[in-house]
Amino acid sequence: MKIHVVRPGELGDTEIAAWRAMQDAQPHLANPFLSPEFAVAMGEVSPHARVAVLDDGRPAGFLAYELNGRGVGAAIGAWVSLGQGLVHRPDLEITADELLGGAGLHVYEYGTLVQHQPWFEPFETLSQESVIVDVSNGFPAYLEGLSKQFVSNTFRKERKLGREVGEVSFDFDVRDEATFRLLLEWKSGQYRAMGRPDRFAKHWVRELAERLWAIDTPAFAAPLSILYADGKPVAGHFGPRSSTVLVDWFPAYDPALSRYSPGLIMHLRLSEAAAAHGVRSFDLSVGTGSQYKNSLRSHGLPVGEGIVRRRTAGAAAHWVRTEPVRRTRRFILESPVLYGAADRLMRRMARVRNR
């Protein structure tokens, strides 16, 4: 097995076609964050983006990552990516040590590892569950699996929104820059209110979002989806989709209309529209402490967080620097009580800062 490393933009048409074919052949690789389009877009905003290309006479796999230091790599776009791992042929045989060695890495970190990644799974330090909206049998069948009270209450609020604010409508793919900017502003405000880092304060995240929004192909797109009342945006979502999977990336709503639960209405209408566009599953990502995700849930899929270290001096030095913080974070995430307490503290601190 030969492994060579390239920048994402240096991938050839044959390699990209092979990459897509691997995703199409294996449903667990259908997450749009594993698509070549995401890797190439990351390569345009990050000088550290790389792809390890595995080849045994024909393309055998692709590992997209970013170099964070000498020999230290992390899943590409790890701070914003909600699907990570090695895209591979079904018959690929390789060890984690061979893979990292071929890529010139001592360490590889991942945060939302998809299923069926035997190279990385033994190094998992935290296993969580991604919440899945299953629309593979159509939107009506999906609704049948939800709480009848939840569905009834949400649609009742939608009717109330229509009566008191104006006619409600939904557009799956909006191409208006002012609306795009409005959604990002809502999301930034939500981050601040929750005491979380504002992702859009990072120029590269905003630029990445703009580049992905410009892509619209059958294999990959990043639609801006908007719920309107009286012709004005009240909630929306921006996120990538492959031909079969949509990921809940940046949902947001107008906080002035929160009493109508516009975010929940939007998620139901987005699920309906996605199903009509051929999407089979809507991945809401990890649902720790999220009431709205649990209300929308069909089932869950395991996702892993972990770190692969080779037996090298560079990997040992990395362990000394990072392991104490990693263990503390894992301890909090594995305890609902501690996670809830930490979440409440961050929200209180945010309210104080925003006064």
Secondary structure, DSSP 8 states (H G I E B T S, - for coil): -EEEEE-GGG--HHHHHHHHHHHHH-GGG--GGGSHHHHHHHHHH-TTEEEEEEESSSEEEEEEEEEEETTEEEETTTTT-S-BS-EE-TT----HHHHHHHHT-SEEEEEEE-S--TTTGGGEEEEEEEEEEE-TT-HHHHHHTS-HHHHHHHHHHHHHHHHHT--EEEESS---HHHHHHHHHHHHHHHHHHT---GGGSHHHHHHHHHHHT-B-SS-B--EEEEEETTEEEEEEE--B-SSEEE--EEEE-GGGGGG-HHHHHHHHHHHHHHHTT--EEEEEE-TT-HHHHHH-SEEEEEEEEEEE-SSHHHHHHHHHHHHHHHHHHHHHT-HHHHHHHHHHHHHHHHHHT-
